[in-house]
Amino acid sequence: MQINKTKIIELYIADLTNKLSVAINAAEQAKATATHSDSVARSKYETFGLEASYLAHGQSVRAQQLIEQLAQIKQLNIRQYPPNMPIAIGSLVEIINQSKQVKLIFIAVQASGQVNYEGQTITLISKATPLAQALLGQQLGDEIVVAGVNEKINYQILACY
C-alpha cells in the first residue's frame, strides 16, 4: 500500500486550522460577553460576567495549544521508513489488536485527532500517549502491550511507513 504522509499532514493542518478559527472566534465572543455592560454584576450573586471571562480564558488557552500543535506539525520531518528502521516520530504505523481490528496510527510530537485519507481513518497521536510510547523504537512484526481501561491490549505491527 502506498501512503502519502505529506497529504496526511496537509489534511491534519487543515483540520487544526479550522479548529483554531473556531477557538479564536469563541474566545472573542466570550471576551465581548464578559466585558459587555450587561455583564456587570449588580450583586454578589450575579456571576455571568465572571463566568464569561473564565470561558474566554479557556478558549484563549485552547487557541494557544492549537497554534503550538500547528507549529510542531509543520516542522515535522516527513520521510518514508524502510522496513528495518525502528518506529519514530513521523512514522505511520499499521497495527492490529487481538480482536483483529486494524488501525493506522501517525505518531507526532503533539497531536490528537483523526483524518480521512482515501477512505481510511488515520489517527494522529502524541508521542506522550501510552500507545506511542509502546510503539516508539519497535519494528515491523513486533508485538506490543498497552494498558487499557480495564485490560491490557495486545497489538502487532503490520506495517510502517
DSSP file (Angstrom, degrees, kcal/mol; ACC not computed):
  #  RESIDUE AA STRUCTURE BP1 BP2  ACC     N-H-->O    O-->H-N    N-H-->O    O-->H-N    TCO  KAPPA ALPHA  PHI   PSI    X-CA   Y-CA   Z-CA
    1    1 A M              0   0    0      0, 0.0     2,-0.6     0, 0.0     0, 0.0   0.000 360.0 360.0 360.0 133.0    0.0    0.0    0.0
    2    2 A Q        -     0   0    0      2,-0.0     2,-0.4     0, 0.0   159,-0.0  -0.875 360.0-175.1-100.7 123.5    1.4    3.4   -1.0
    3    3 A I        -     0   0    0     -2,-0.6     2,-1.0   158,-0.1     3,-0.1  -0.976  21.1-143.8-124.7 131.9    0.6    6.2    1.5
    4    4 A N     >  -     0   0    0     -2,-0.4     4,-1.6     1,-0.2     3,-0.4  -0.795  14.9-175.1 -94.1  98.8    1.4    9.9    1.0
    5    5 A K  H  > S+     0   0    0     -2,-1.0     4,-2.3     1,-0.2     5,-0.2   0.811  82.2  61.2 -66.7 -29.0    2.3   11.1    4.5
    6    6 A T  H  > S+     0   0    0      1,-0.2     4,-2.3     2,-0.2    -1,-0.2   0.905 104.1  49.5 -62.7 -40.1    2.6   14.7    3.3
    7    7 A K  H  > S+     0   0    0     -3,-0.4     4,-2.4     2,-0.2    -1,-0.2   0.885 108.4  53.4 -65.3 -39.2   -1.0   14.6    2.3
    8    8 A I  H  X S+     0   0    0     -4,-1.6     4,-2.2     2,-0.2    -2,-0.2   0.924 110.0  47.8 -60.9 -44.3   -2.0   13.2    5.7
    9    9 A I  H  X S+     0   0    0     -4,-2.3     4,-2.8     1,-0.2    -2,-0.2   0.903 109.9  52.7 -64.0 -41.3   -0.1   16.2    7.3
   10   10 A E  H  X S+     0   0    0     -4,-2.3     4,-2.2     1,-0.2    -1,-0.2   0.908 109.7  48.8 -60.8 -41.8   -1.9   18.6    5.0
   11   11 A L  H  X S+     0   0    0     -4,-2.4     4,-2.0     2,-0.2    -1,-0.2   0.905 112.8  47.7 -63.5 -41.5   -5.3   17.2    6.0
   12   12 A Y  H  X S+     0   0    0     -4,-2.2     4,-2.8     2,-0.2    -2,-0.2   0.899 110.0  52.0 -67.3 -40.8   -4.4   17.4    9.7
   13   13 A I  H  X S+     0   0    0     -4,-2.8     4,-2.7     1,-0.2    -1,-0.2   0.905 109.2  50.6 -61.5 -41.5   -3.1   21.0    9.3
   14   14 A A  H  X S+     0   0    0     -4,-2.2     4,-2.0     2,-0.2    -1,-0.2   0.907 111.6  48.1 -62.8 -40.9   -6.4   22.0    7.6
   15   15 A D  H  X S+     0   0    0     -4,-2.0     4,-2.4     2,-0.2    -2,-0.2   0.925 113.2  46.9 -65.3 -45.2   -8.3   20.4   10.5
   16   16 A L  H  X S+     0   0    0     -4,-2.8     4,-2.7     1,-0.2    -2,-0.2   0.892 110.1  53.5 -63.9 -39.4   -6.2   22.2   13.1
   17   17 A T  H  X S+     0   0    0     -4,-2.7     4,-2.1     2,-0.2    -1,-0.2   0.902 109.8  48.1 -62.3 -41.2   -6.6   25.5   11.2
   18   18 A N  H  X S+     0   0    0     -4,-2.0     4,-2.1     2,-0.2    -2,-0.2   0.927 112.4  48.2 -63.9 -45.5  -10.4   25.1   11.2
   19   19 A K  H  X S+     0   0    0     -4,-2.4     4,-2.5     1,-0.2    -2,-0.2   0.878 110.2  53.1 -62.9 -37.5  -10.3   24.3   15.0
   20   20 A L  H  X S+     0   0    0     -4,-2.7     4,-2.7     2,-0.2     5,-0.2   0.917 107.3  50.9 -64.0 -43.3   -8.1   27.3   15.6
   21   21 A S  H  X S+     0   0    0     -4,-2.1     4,-2.4     1,-0.2    -2,-0.2   0.916 111.5  47.7 -59.7 -43.9  -10.5   29.6   13.8
   22   22 A V  H  X S+     0   0    0     -4,-2.1     4,-2.5     2,-0.2    -2,-0.2   0.918 112.5  49.1 -63.6 -43.8  -13.4   28.2   15.9
   23   23 A A  H  X S+     0   0    0     -4,-2.5     4,-2.4     2,-0.2    -2,-0.2   0.898 111.4  48.8 -64.8 -41.0  -11.4   28.6   19.1
   24   24 A I  H  X S+     0   0    0     -4,-2.7     4,-2.5     2,-0.2    -1,-0.2   0.928 112.6  47.9 -65.0 -44.7  -10.4   32.2   18.3
   25   25 A N  H  X S+     0   0    0     -4,-2.4     4,-2.5    -5,-0.2    -2,-0.2   0.912 112.5  49.3 -61.6 -42.0  -14.0   33.2   17.4
   26   26 A A  H  X S+     0   0    0     -4,-2.5     4,-2.5     2,-0.2    -1,-0.2   0.903 111.3  49.4 -64.8 -40.5  -15.3   31.6   20.6
   27   27 A A  H  X S+     0   0    0     -4,-2.4     4,-2.5     2,-0.2    -2,-0.2   0.912 111.7  48.7 -64.9 -42.1  -12.7   33.4   22.7
   28   28 A E  H  X S+     0   0    0     -4,-2.5     4,-2.5     2,-0.2    -2,-0.2   0.908 112.6  47.7 -64.7 -41.5  -13.5   36.7   21.1
   29   29 A Q  H  X S+     0   0    0     -4,-2.5     4,-2.3     2,-0.2    -2,-0.2   0.916 112.9  48.2 -64.9 -42.6  -17.3   36.2   21.7
   30   30 A A  H  X S+     0   0    0     -4,-2.5     4,-2.7     2,-0.2    26,-0.2   0.893 112.2  49.7 -65.9 -38.7  -16.7   35.2   25.3
   31   31 A K  H  X S+     0   0    0     -4,-2.5     4,-2.0     2,-0.2    -2,-0.2   0.923 110.7  49.5 -64.6 -43.4  -14.4   38.2   25.8
   32   32 A A  H  X S+     0   0    0     -4,-2.5     4,-0.7     1,-0.2    -2,-0.2   0.898 113.2  47.3 -62.1 -39.8  -17.1   40.5   24.3
   33   33 A T  H >< S+     0   0    0     -4,-2.3     3,-0.7     1,-0.2    -2,-0.2   0.920 111.2  50.8 -66.5 -43.4  -19.7   39.0   26.5
   34   34 A A  H 3< S+     0   0    0     -4,-2.7    -2,-0.2     1,-0.2    -1,-0.2   0.821 116.7  40.1 -65.3 -31.1  -17.5   39.3   29.6
   35   35 A T  H 3< S+     0   0    0     -4,-2.0    -1,-0.2    -5,-0.2    -2,-0.2   0.436  88.3 114.8-100.2   0.3  -16.8   43.0   29.0
   36   36 A H  S X< S-     0   0    0     -3,-0.7     3,-1.8    -4,-0.7     4,-0.3  -0.403  75.4-121.1 -70.0 147.5  -20.2   44.0   27.9
   37   37 A S  G >  S+     0   0    0      1,-0.3     3,-1.1     2,-0.2    -1,-0.1   0.783 111.7  61.6 -62.3 -27.6  -22.1   46.5   30.1
   38   38 A D  G 3  S+     0   0    0      1,-0.2    -1,-0.3    -5,-0.0    11,-0.1   0.656  96.9  61.3 -72.1 -13.5  -24.9   44.0   30.6
   39   39 A S  G <  S+     0   0    0     -3,-1.8    10,-0.7    -6,-0.2     2,-0.2   0.489  73.2 117.2 -92.2  -3.0  -22.5   41.5   32.2
   40   40 A V  S <  S-     0   0    0     -3,-1.1     2,-0.2    -4,-0.3     8,-0.1  -0.478  71.8-117.9 -67.7 129.3  -21.5   43.8   35.1
   41   41 A A        -     0   0    0     -2,-0.2    -1,-0.1     1,-0.1     3,-0.1  -0.493  26.3-173.1 -71.4 132.5  -22.5   42.2   38.3
   42   42 A R  S    S+     0   0    0     -2,-0.2     2,-0.3     1,-0.1    -1,-0.1   0.492  75.2  15.4-101.4  -8.7  -25.1   44.2   40.3
   43   43 A S  S >  S-     0   0    0      3,-0.2     3,-1.1     0, 0.0    -1,-0.1  -0.946  87.8 -98.4-152.3 171.6  -24.9   41.9   43.3
   44   44 A K  T 3  S+     0   0    0     -2,-0.3    -3,-0.0     1,-0.2     0, 0.0   0.641 119.4  59.7 -70.4 -11.7  -22.5   39.2   44.6
   45   45 A Y  T 3  S+     0   0    0      1,-0.1     2,-1.0     2,-0.0    -1,-0.2   0.587  81.9  88.8 -92.3 -12.0  -24.9   36.5   43.1
   46   46 A E    <   +     0   0    0     -3,-1.1     4,-0.2     1,-0.1    -3,-0.2  -0.772  43.7 156.5 -90.0 106.0  -24.6   37.7   39.5
   47   47 A T     >  +     0   0    0     -2,-1.0     4,-3.0     1,-0.1     5,-0.2   0.216  33.5 111.1-115.5  12.8  -21.6   35.8   38.1
   48   48 A F  H  > S+     0   0    0      1,-0.2     4,-2.4     2,-0.2     5,-0.2   0.914  82.0  46.4 -57.1 -46.8  -22.4   35.9   34.4
   49   49 A G  H  > S+     0   0    0    -10,-0.7     4,-2.0     2,-0.2    -1,-0.2   0.904 113.6  49.1 -63.1 -42.1  -19.5   38.3   33.6
   50   50 A L  H  > S+     0   0    0      2,-0.2     4,-2.1     1,-0.2    -2,-0.2   0.919 111.5  49.2 -62.9 -44.7  -17.1   36.3   35.7
   51   51 A E  H  X S+     0   0    0     -4,-3.0     4,-2.1     1,-0.2    -2,-0.2   0.896 110.0  51.4 -62.7 -40.1  -18.2   33.0   34.1
   52   52 A A  H  X S+     0   0    0     -4,-2.4     4,-2.5    -5,-0.2   -18,-0.2   0.864 108.0  52.4 -65.2 -35.5  -17.8   34.6   30.6
   53   53 A S  H  X S+     0   0    0     -4,-2.0     4,-2.3     2,-0.2    -1,-0.2   0.892 108.4  50.3 -69.0 -37.7  -14.3   35.7   31.5
   54   54 A Y  H  X S+     0   0    0     -4,-2.1     4,-2.5     2,-0.2    -2,-0.2   0.914 111.6  49.0 -62.3 -41.7  -13.3   32.1   32.6
   55   55 A L  H  X S+     0   0    0     -4,-2.1     4,-2.6     2,-0.2     5,-0.2   0.912 109.6  51.3 -64.0 -43.1  -14.7   30.9   29.3
   56   56 A A  H  X S+     0   0    0     -4,-2.5     4,-2.1   -26,-0.2    -1,-0.2   0.916 110.9  48.9 -60.5 -43.3  -12.7   33.5   27.3
   57   57 A H  H  X S+     0   0    0     -4,-2.3     4,-2.4     2,-0.2    -2,-0.2   0.937 111.2  49.4 -62.0 -46.9   -9.6   32.4   29.1
   58   58 A G  H  X S+     0   0    0     -4,-2.5     4,-2.3     1,-0.2    -2,-0.2   0.902 111.7  48.2 -59.7 -42.7  -10.2   28.8   28.4
   59   59 A Q  H  X S+     0   0    0     -4,-2.6     4,-2.3     2,-0.2    -1,-0.2   0.866 110.4  52.1 -67.2 -35.5  -10.8   29.4   24.8
   60   60 A S  H  X S+     0   0    0     -4,-2.1     4,-2.2    -5,-0.2    -2,-0.2   0.897 109.3  49.5 -66.6 -40.2   -7.7   31.5   24.5
   61   61 A V  H  X S+     0   0    0     -4,-2.4     4,-2.3     2,-0.2    -2,-0.2   0.917 110.8  50.4 -63.6 -43.2   -5.6   28.7   26.1
   62   62 A R  H  X S+     0   0    0     -4,-2.3     4,-2.2     1,-0.2    -2,-0.2   0.906 109.3  51.2 -61.5 -41.9   -7.1   26.2   23.6
   63   63 A A  H  X S+     0   0    0     -4,-2.3     4,-2.2     1,-0.2    -1,-0.2   0.909 109.4  50.5 -61.9 -41.8   -6.3   28.5   20.7
   64   64 A Q  H  X S+     0   0    0     -4,-2.2     4,-2.2     1,-0.2    -2,-0.2   0.896 108.8  51.8 -64.1 -40.2   -2.7   28.8   22.0
   65   65 A Q  H  X S+     0   0    0     -4,-2.3     4,-2.4     1,-0.2    -1,-0.2   0.908 110.0  49.1 -61.7 -41.9   -2.4   25.0   22.2
   66   66 A L  H  X S+     0   0    0     -4,-2.2     4,-2.6     2,-0.2    -2,-0.2   0.880 108.3  53.2 -66.3 -37.7   -3.7   24.7   18.6
   67   67 A I  H  X S+     0   0    0     -4,-2.2     4,-2.3     2,-0.2    -1,-0.2   0.918 110.5  47.9 -61.5 -43.0   -1.1   27.3   17.5
   68   68 A E  H  X S+     0   0    0     -4,-2.2     4,-2.4     2,-0.2    -2,-0.2   0.907 111.0  50.6 -64.7 -42.1    1.6   25.2   19.1
   69   69 A Q  H  X S+     0   0    0     -4,-2.4     4,-2.7     1,-0.2     5,-0.2   0.918 110.2  50.3 -61.5 -43.1    0.3   22.0   17.5
   70   70 A L  H  X S+     0   0    0     -4,-2.6     4,-2.0     1,-0.2    -2,-0.2   0.923 110.6  49.0 -60.6 -45.0    0.3   23.7   14.1
   71   71 A A  H  X S+     0   0    0     -4,-2.3     4,-1.0     1,-0.2    -1,-0.2   0.918 114.1  45.6 -62.0 -43.7    3.9   24.9   14.5
   72   72 A Q  H  X S+     0   0    0     -4,-2.4     4,-0.5     1,-0.2     3,-0.4   0.905 112.3  48.9 -69.0 -41.3    5.1   21.5   15.6
   73   73 A I  H >< S+     0   0    0     -4,-2.7     3,-0.7     1,-0.2    -1,-0.2   0.848 108.6  54.7 -69.6 -31.5    3.3   19.5   12.9
   74   74 A K  H 3< S+     0   0    0     -4,-2.0    -1,-0.2    -5,-0.2    -2,-0.2   0.770 108.2  49.9 -70.1 -25.0    4.6   21.9   10.2
   75   75 A Q  H 3< S+     0   0    0     -4,-1.0    -1,-0.2    -3,-0.4    -2,-0.2   0.517  82.8 122.9 -88.9  -6.5    8.2   21.3   11.4
   76   76 A L    <<  -     0   0    0     -3,-0.7     2,-0.8    -4,-0.5    14,-0.1  -0.335  65.7-126.8 -63.4 131.3    7.8   17.5   11.3
   77   77 A N        -     0   0    0     12,-0.1     2,-0.6    -2,-0.1    -1,-0.1  -0.705  25.7-154.6 -81.0 109.0   10.4   15.8    9.1
   78   78 A I        +     0   0    0     -2,-0.8     2,-0.3    13,-0.0    13,-0.1  -0.757  30.1 143.8 -90.9 122.2    8.3   13.6    6.7
   79   79 A R        -     0   0    0     -2,-0.6     2,-0.3    11,-0.3    -2,-0.0  -0.987  49.3-107.0-151.0 158.0   10.2   10.6    5.3
   80   80 A Q        -     0   0    0     -2,-0.3    81,-0.1    11,-0.1    11,-0.1  -0.659  34.5-136.4 -85.0 143.2    9.4    7.1    4.3
   81   81 A Y        -     0   0    0     80,-0.3    79,-0.1    -2,-0.3     6,-0.0  -0.863  10.1-128.2-105.3 130.5   10.8    4.4    6.7
   82   82 A P    >   -     0   0    0      0, 0.0     3,-2.0     0, 0.0    79,-0.0  -0.410  34.3-105.8 -68.3 155.0   12.5    1.3    5.4
   83   83 A P  T 3  S+     0   0    0      0, 0.0    57,-0.9     0, 0.0    -2,-0.0   0.762 117.8  50.9 -55.3 -29.1   11.0   -1.9    7.0
   84   84 A N  T 3  S+     0   0    0     55,-0.1    -3,-0.0     2,-0.1     0, 0.0   0.457  86.4 103.8 -91.3   0.7   14.0   -2.5    9.3
   85   85 A M  S <  S-     0   0    0     -3,-2.0    55,-0.2    75,-0.1     3,-0.1  -0.646  78.0-111.0 -84.6 136.3   14.0    1.0   10.8
   86   86 A P        -     0   0    0      0, 0.0    53,-0.2     0, 0.0     2,-0.1  -0.288  40.2 -94.9 -62.6 149.5   12.7    1.5   14.3
   87   87 A I        +     0   0    0     51,-3.0    50,-2.8    48,-0.4     2,-0.3  -0.432  56.6 166.2 -65.7 136.2    9.4    3.4   14.7
   88   88 A A    >   -     0   0    0     48,-0.2     3,-2.1    -2,-0.1    19,-0.3  -0.823  46.9 -57.4-141.0 177.2   10.0    7.1   15.4
   89   89 A I  T 3  S+     0   0    0      1,-0.3    19,-0.2    -2,-0.3     3,-0.1  -0.445 125.8  35.5 -59.8 132.4    8.1   10.4   15.5
   90   90 A G  T 3  S+     0   0    0     17,-3.1   -11,-0.3     1,-0.4    -1,-0.3   0.319  89.1 131.9  99.2  -5.6    6.7   10.9   12.0
   91   91 A S    <   -     0   0    0     -3,-2.1    16,-2.4    16,-0.2     2,-0.6  -0.557  48.4-149.7 -79.5 143.4    6.1    7.2   11.5
   92   92 A L  E     -A  106   0A   0     -2,-0.2    69,-3.3    14,-0.2     2,-0.4  -0.977  24.0-167.7-108.7 120.4    2.7    6.0   10.2
   93   93 A V  E     -AB 105 160A   0     12,-3.5    12,-3.2    -2,-0.6     2,-0.6  -0.915  18.6-151.7-119.7 134.1    2.1    2.5   11.7
   94   94 A E  E     +AB 104 159A   0     65,-2.7    64,-3.0    -2,-0.4    65,-1.5  -0.916  28.0 174.5-102.0 121.7   -0.5   -0.1   10.8
   95   95 A I  E     -AB 103 157A   0      8,-2.7     8,-2.9    -2,-0.6     2,-0.4  -0.867  20.6-154.6-126.6 159.1   -1.3   -2.2   13.8
   96   96 A I  E     -AB 102 156A   0     60,-1.9    60,-2.3    -2,-0.3     6,-0.2  -0.998  12.3-148.4-133.3 137.4   -3.8   -5.0   14.6
   97   97 A N  E >   - B   0 155A   0      4,-1.8     3,-2.1    -2,-0.4    58,-0.2  -0.371  38.7 -90.5 -97.1-179.3   -5.2   -5.9   18.0
   98   98 A Q  T 3  S+     0   0    0     56,-0.9    57,-0.1     1,-0.3    -1,-0.1   0.685 126.4  59.4 -66.6 -17.1   -6.3   -9.2   19.4
   99   99 A S  T 3  S-     0   0    0      2,-0.1    -1,-0.3     0, 0.0     3,-0.1   0.306 119.2-111.3 -90.7   8.4   -9.8   -8.5   18.2
  100  100 A K    <   +     0   0    0     -3,-2.1     2,-0.6     1,-0.3    -2,-0.1   0.711  67.1 150.0  68.8  23.3   -8.5   -8.3   14.6
  101  101 A Q        -     0   0    0      2,-0.0    -4,-1.8     0, 0.0     2,-0.4  -0.787  35.6-148.9 -86.9 123.7   -9.2   -4.5   14.4
  102  102 A V  E     -A   96   0A   0     -2,-0.6     2,-0.4    -6,-0.2    -6,-0.2  -0.771  17.3-176.4 -95.4 136.1   -6.7   -2.8   12.2
  103  103 A K  E     -A   95   0A   0     -8,-2.9    -8,-2.7    -2,-0.4     2,-0.6  -0.974  22.2-143.3-132.2 146.4   -5.7    0.8   12.9
  104  104 A L  E     -Ac  94 122A   0     17,-0.6    19,-2.6    -2,-0.4     2,-0.5  -0.956  25.0-172.0-107.2 121.9   -3.5    3.3   11.2
  105  105 A I  E     -Ac  93 123A   0    -12,-3.2   -12,-3.5    -2,-0.6     2,-0.5  -0.958  12.8-162.3-121.4 126.4   -1.6    5.5   13.7
  106  106 A F  E     -Ac  92 124A   0     17,-3.0    19,-2.7    -2,-0.5     2,-0.6  -0.942  15.1-147.6-107.0 124.9    0.5    8.5   12.9
  107  107 A I  E     + c   0 125A   0    -16,-2.4   -17,-3.1    -2,-0.5     2,-0.3  -0.822  25.3 166.5 -98.4 123.5    2.9    9.5   15.7
  108  108 A A  E     - c   0 126A   0     17,-2.7    19,-1.3    -2,-0.6     3,-0.3  -0.787  48.7-106.6-126.0 170.6    3.7   13.2   16.1
  109  109 A V  S    S+     0   0    0      1,-0.3    18,-0.8    -2,-0.3    19,-0.4   0.958 109.8   0.2 -61.5 -51.1    5.3   15.3   18.8
  110  110 A Q  S    S+     0   0    0     16,-0.2     2,-0.3   -41,-0.2    -1,-0.3  -0.907  92.9 127.4-143.6 109.2    2.0   16.8   19.8
  111  111 A A        +     0   0    0     -2,-0.4    15,-0.7    -3,-0.3     2,-0.3  -0.992  23.3 175.3-159.0 154.2   -1.2   15.7   18.1
  112  112 A S  E     +D  125   0A   0     -2,-0.3     2,-0.3    13,-0.2    13,-0.2  -0.797  44.3  64.8-163.0 123.7   -4.6   14.3   18.7
  113  113 A G  E     -D  124   0A   0     11,-1.4    11,-3.0    -2,-0.3     2,-0.3  -0.926  62.6 -97.4 153.7-177.3   -7.3   13.7   16.1
  114  114 A Q  E     -D  123   0A   0     -2,-0.3     2,-0.3     9,-0.2     9,-0.2  -0.977  20.9-166.3-136.2 148.6   -8.2   11.8   13.0
  115  115 A V  E     -D  122   0A   0      7,-2.3     7,-2.9    -2,-0.3     2,-0.7  -0.962  22.6-127.5-130.0 152.6   -8.1   12.4    9.3
  116  116 A N  E     -D  121   0A   0     -2,-0.3     2,-0.6     5,-0.2     5,-0.2  -0.894  28.7-177.6-100.8 115.2   -9.8   10.6    6.5
  117  117 A Y  E >   -D  120   0A   0      3,-3.1     3,-1.8    -2,-0.7  -109,-0.0  -0.942  69.0 -30.8-119.3 110.6   -7.2    9.7    3.9
  118  118 A E  T 3  S-     0   0    0     -2,-0.6    -1,-0.1     1,-0.3     3,-0.1   0.882 126.4 -45.1  48.7  46.7   -8.5    7.9    0.7
  119  119 A G  T 3  S+     0   0    0      1,-0.2     2,-0.4    -3,-0.0    -1,-0.3   0.460 118.8 108.4  82.2   1.8  -11.3    6.3    2.7
  120  120 A Q  E <   - D   0 117A   0     -3,-1.8    -3,-3.1     2,-0.0     2,-0.6  -0.903  66.7-129.4-113.3 140.7   -9.2    5.2    5.6
  121  121 A T  E     - D   0 116A   0     -2,-0.4   -17,-0.6    -5,-0.2     2,-0.5  -0.772  23.0-167.4 -87.7 124.5   -9.2    6.7    9.1
  122  122 A I  E     -cD 104 115A   0     -7,-2.9    -7,-2.3    -2,-0.6     2,-0.5  -0.962   8.5-149.7-114.5 125.6   -5.8    7.7   10.3
  123  123 A T  E     -cD 105 114A   0    -19,-2.6   -17,-3.0    -2,-0.5     2,-0.5  -0.827   5.3-152.5 -97.6 125.9   -5.4    8.6   14.0
  124  124 A L  E     -cD 106 113A   0    -11,-3.0   -11,-1.4    -2,-0.5     2,-0.3  -0.854  20.0-177.5 -97.8 129.6   -2.8   11.1   14.9
  125  125 A I  E     -cD 107 112A   0    -19,-2.7   -17,-2.7    -2,-0.5   -13,-0.2  -0.908  27.0-109.5-129.3 155.1   -1.4   10.7   18.4
  126  126 A S  E >   -c  108   0A   0    -15,-0.7     3,-1.7    -2,-0.3     6,-0.3  -0.482  28.2-120.2 -77.3 149.6    1.1   12.5   20.6
  127  127 A K  T 3  S+     0   0    0    -19,-1.3     9,-0.1   -18,-0.8   -18,-0.1   0.707 111.4  64.7 -62.2 -18.7    4.4   10.9   21.4
  128  128 A A  T 3  S+     0   0    0    -19,-0.4    -1,-0.3     4,-0.1   -19,-0.1   0.578  78.4 104.7 -82.9 -10.0    3.4   11.1   25.1
  129  129 A T  S <> S-     0   0    0     -3,-1.7     4,-2.7     1,-0.1     5,-0.2  -0.348  82.0-117.8 -71.3 153.1    0.5    8.7   24.7
  130  130 A P  H  > S+     0   0    0      0, 0.0     4,-2.0     0, 0.0     5,-0.2   0.880 115.0  52.0 -57.2 -38.6    0.8    5.1   26.1
  131  131 A L  H  > S+     0   0    0      2,-0.2     4,-1.9     1,-0.2     5,-0.2   0.938 111.5  45.5 -65.3 -45.5    0.3    3.7   22.6
  132  132 A A  H  > S+     0   0    0     -6,-0.3     4,-2.9     1,-0.2    -1,-0.2   0.915 110.9  53.7 -63.3 -42.0    3.0    5.9   21.1
  133  133 A Q  H  < S+     0   0    0     -4,-2.7    -1,-0.2     1,-0.2    -2,-0.2   0.888 110.8  46.8 -59.2 -39.0    5.4    5.1   23.9
  134  134 A A  H  < S+     0   0    0     -4,-2.0    -1,-0.2    -5,-0.2    -2,-0.2   0.847 115.9  45.4 -71.1 -33.7    4.9    1.4   23.3
  135  135 A L  H >< S+     0   0    0     -4,-1.9     3,-2.4    -5,-0.2   -48,-0.4   0.860  86.3 100.6 -79.4 -37.1    5.4    1.8   19.6
  136  136 A L  T 3< S+     0   0    0     -4,-2.9   -48,-0.2     1,-0.3     3,-0.1  -0.259  93.9  13.2 -57.0 128.7    8.5    4.0   19.6
  137  137 A G  T 3  S+     0   0    0    -50,-2.8    -1,-0.3     1,-0.3   -49,-0.1   0.229 101.6 117.0  90.8 -13.6   11.6    2.0   18.9
  138  138 A Q    <   -     0   0    0     -3,-2.4   -51,-3.0   -52,-0.1    -1,-0.3  -0.255  51.0-143.8 -80.2 173.3    9.7   -1.1   17.7
  139  139 A Q    >   -     0   0    0    -53,-0.2     3,-2.3    -3,-0.1    18,-0.2  -0.843  35.1 -61.2-134.1 170.0    9.9   -2.6   14.3
  140  140 A L  T 3  S+     0   0    0    -57,-0.9    18,-0.2    -2,-0.3     3,-0.1  -0.241 121.9  19.3 -50.3 130.5    7.7   -4.3   11.7
  141  141 A G  T 3  S+     0   0    0     16,-2.1    -1,-0.3     1,-0.3    17,-0.1   0.185  92.6 130.4  91.6 -16.9    6.4   -7.6   13.1
  142  142 A D    <   -     0   0    0     -3,-2.3    15,-2.7    14,-0.1     2,-0.4  -0.270  49.9-137.0 -67.4 156.5    6.9   -6.7   16.8
  143  143 A E  E     -E  156   0A   0     13,-0.2     2,-0.3    -3,-0.1    13,-0.2  -0.928  20.1-172.5-114.7 143.0    4.2   -7.1   19.3
  144  144 A I  E     -E  155   0A   0     11,-2.4    11,-2.6    -2,-0.4     2,-0.4  -0.891  14.8-143.7-129.5 160.9    3.4   -4.6   22.0
  145  145 A V  E     -E  154   0A   0     -2,-0.3     2,-0.4     9,-0.2     9,-0.2  -0.996  14.9-171.6-127.3 130.3    1.1   -4.5   25.0
  146  146 A V  E     -E  153   0A   0      7,-2.7     7,-3.5    -2,-0.4     2,-0.5  -0.975  27.6-118.4-123.2 134.5   -0.7   -1.3   26.1
  147  147 A A  E     -E  152   0A   0     -2,-0.4     5,-0.3     5,-0.2     2,-0.1  -0.591  35.1-168.1 -72.5 120.4   -2.7   -0.9   29.3
  148  148 A G        -     0   0    0      3,-3.0    -1,-0.0    -2,-0.5     4,-0.0  -0.231  40.2 -85.3 -93.2-170.6   -6.3   -0.2   28.5
  149  149 A V  S    S+     0   0    0      1,-0.2     3,-0.1    -2,-0.1    -2,-0.0   0.946 122.1   3.7 -63.7 -49.2   -9.0    1.0   30.9
  150  150 A N  S    S+     0   0    0      1,-0.2     2,-0.3     2,-0.0    -1,-0.2   0.499 134.3  17.5-115.8  -7.7  -10.0   -2.5   32.1
  151  151 A E  S    S-     0   0    0     -5,-0.1    -3,-3.0     2,-0.0     2,-0.4  -0.964  79.1 -92.7-156.0 167.8   -7.5   -4.7   30.4
  152  152 A K  E     - E   0 147A   0     -2,-0.3     2,-0.5    -5,-0.3    -5,-0.2  -0.731  37.0-145.7 -87.8 140.1   -4.2   -4.9   28.5
  153  153 A I  E     - E   0 146A   0     -7,-3.5    -7,-2.7    -2,-0.4     2,-0.4  -0.929   5.9-149.3-112.2 126.9   -4.5   -4.7   24.7
  154  154 A N  E     - E   0 145A   0     -2,-0.5   -56,-0.9    -9,-0.2     2,-0.3  -0.774  17.0-176.4 -94.6 136.2   -2.1   -6.6   22.5
  155  155 A Y  E     -BE  97 144A   0    -11,-2.6   -11,-2.4    -2,-0.4     2,-0.4  -0.959  15.0-153.2-129.0 148.8   -1.1   -5.2   19.2
  156  156 A Q  E     -BE  96 143A   0    -60,-2.3   -60,-1.9    -2,-0.3     2,-0.7  -0.972  23.8-124.0-118.1 140.8    1.1   -6.5   16.3
  157  157 A I  E     +B   95   0A   0    -15,-2.7   -16,-2.1    -2,-0.4   -62,-0.2  -0.745  31.7 173.6 -86.9 115.1    2.9   -4.1   14.0
  158  158 A L  E     -     0   0A   0    -64,-3.0     2,-0.3    -2,-0.7   -63,-0.2   0.810  62.6  -5.7 -91.0 -34.8    1.8   -4.9   10.4
  159  159 A A  E     -B   94   0A   0    -65,-1.5   -65,-2.7   -20,-0.0     2,-0.4  -0.991  52.1-154.4-159.1 156.4    3.4   -2.1    8.5
  160  160 A C  E      B   93   0A   0     -2,-0.3   -67,-0.2   -67,-0.2   -75,-0.1  -0.990 360.0 360.0-139.6 129.1    5.4    1.1    9.0
  161  161 A Y              0   0    0    -69,-3.3   -80,-0.3    -2,-0.4   -68,-0.1   0.351 360.0 360.0-119.2 360.0    5.5    3.9    6.5
